[in-house]
Amino acid sequence: MANIVRFDPFEDFSHLSRLQREVNRLFEDNTRSGRNAEPASSRTWAPPVDILEDGNEIIVRAELPGLKQEDIDIELTGDTLTLKGERKFDDTQRKDNYVRVERAYGQFQRSFTIGVPVQNDAVTASYKDGLLEVHLPKSEATKPKKVKVSAS
């Protein structure tokens, strides 16, 4: 009578499955919230931004949900626009009670080179429903001008 031997095609790759389990464990440890997780306030984050340009102005829109208007700083230095702020962790409940914390908290800073001269005294910003919108009017020198062609 012959012995039946089970064939395991992955037997030689057991070290790979062990490595896969270790990698998965590392990712789970880094994304899990709770007592052993990285504090939400120590993670860095950068709000997503859209930048639009037309003949008259540049518009910068940044998603900043959960921030108060007074937590946002906007600076224009030369041709660099800098957005700074901080989203604070609402600690009205104890952090130990959270099962999962995925949103990032803490300070952020984003800087953008505008690339064209703007009218610094005419820059405006508005903030509503978590969306910051900065309007940067182009200087008159950079706006397109129509040139009439004359017959000679």
C-alpha positions in Angstrom: 0.0 0.0 0.0 1.4 3.4 -1.0 1.4 6.3 1.3 -0.6 9.3 0.1 1.4 12.5 0.4 -0.4 15.8 0.2 1.1 18.2 -2.3 1.3 21.8 -1.2 2.4 24.0 -4.1 3.3 26.8 -1.7 5.3 24.7 0.7 8.6 26.0 -0.7 7.2 29.5 -0.4 6.3 29.4 3.3 8.8 32.1 4.0 6.9 34.3 1.5 3.6 33.8 3.3 5.3 34.5 6.6 6.8 37.7 5.1 3.3 38.7 3.8 1.8 38.2 7.3 4.6 40.4 8.8 4.0 43.2 6.2 0.3 43.1 6.8 0.8 43.3 10.5 3.1 46.3 10.1 0.5 48.1 8.0 -2.3 47.2 10.5 -0.3 48.5 13.4 0.4 51.8 11.6 -3.3 52.4 10.7 -5.0 51.1 13.8 -6.1 53.6 16.3 -6.3 53.1 20.0 -3.8 53.0 22.8 -0.9 51.6 20.7 -1.6 53.8 17.7 0.2 56.9 16.6 -1.5 59.9 18.1 -3.7 61.7 15.6 -2.1 65.0 16.4 1.4 63.8 15.3 0.4 62.9 11.8 1.2 65.4 9.0 -1.5 66.3 6.5 -1.9 68.5 3.6 -5.3 69.8 2.4 -6.1 69.1 -1.3 -6.0 72.2 -3.5 -7.3 73.2 -6.9 -5.7 76.1 -8.8 -7.6 77.8 -11.6 -6.3 80.5 -14.0 -8.1 82.7 -16.5 -7.1 86.0 -18.1 -7.9 88.1 -15.1 -7.0 86.1 -12.0 -5.8 83.0 -10.3 -8.1 81.2 -7.9 -6.8 78.8 -5.2 -9.4 76.5 -3.6 -8.4 74.4 -0.6 -10.5 71.8 1.3 -10.3 72.6 5.0 -13.2 70.8 6.7 -13.4 71.2 10.4 -11.3 74.3 10.6 -12.5 77.6 12.0 -11.8 80.8 10.0 -9.4 82.0 12.7 -7.3 78.8 12.4 -6.3 79.7 8.8 -3.4 82.0 7.8 -2.8 83.2 4.3 0.5 85.0 3.2 1.5 86.3 -0.1 5.2 87.0 -0.3 6.5 87.9 -3.8 5.0 85.3 -6.1 4.5 82.7 -3.4 1.2 82.0 -1.7 1.4 80.2 1.6 -1.6 78.6 3.3 -1.1 77.6 7.0 -3.4 76.3 9.7 -4.1 73.7 12.2 -6.9 71.2 12.6 -7.3 70.4 16.3 -8.3 67.1 17.6 -11.7 67.4 19.4 -10.7 65.9 22.8 -14.2 66.3 24.4 -14.2 62.5 24.5 -11.3 60.6 25.7 -8.9 59.4 23.0 -9.1 55.9 24.5 -12.8 55.7 23.5 -12.0 55.9 19.8 -12.0 52.7 17.9 -10.6 54.2 14.7 -9.1 57.6 13.9 -8.4 58.1 10.2 -8.6 61.9 9.8 -5.3 63.7 10.2 -5.0 66.5 12.7 -2.3 69.0 13.4 -0.6 71.8 11.6 -0.3 72.1 7.8 1.5 74.4 5.4 1.2 74.5 1.7 3.1 77.0 -0.6 2.5 77.7 -4.2 4.5 79.7 -6.7 2.0 81.9 -8.6 4.3 82.6 -11.5 2.7 85.9 -12.6 2.6 89.3 -10.9 -0.6 89.9 -8.9 -2.3 93.0 -7.4 -1.4 92.4 -3.8 -3.8 95.0 -2.5 -6.7 93.3 -4.3 -6.2 89.8 -3.1 -9.4 88.4 -1.4 -10.2 85.2 0.5 -13.4 83.6 1.6 -14.2 80.5 3.7 -17.5 78.7 3.6 -18.5 75.1 4.3 -14.9 73.9 4.7 -13.8 75.4 1.4 -11.2 78.2 1.3 -11.1 80.3 -1.9 -8.3 82.8 -2.5 -8.7 85.2 -5.5 -5.4 86.6 -6.8 -6.1 89.3 -9.5 -3.4 89.5 -12.1 -1.6 92.8 -12.4 -2.6 94.9 -15.5 0.8 94.3 -17.1 0.1 90.5 -17.3 -3.4 90.7 -18.6 -3.8 90.1 -22.3 -4.3 93.2 -24.5 -5.9 93.4 -27.9 -3.7 95.0 -30.5 -5.4 96.5 -33.5 -3.8 95.9 -36.9 -3.8 99.0 -39.0 -3.6 99.1 -42.8 -0.4 100.6 -44.1 
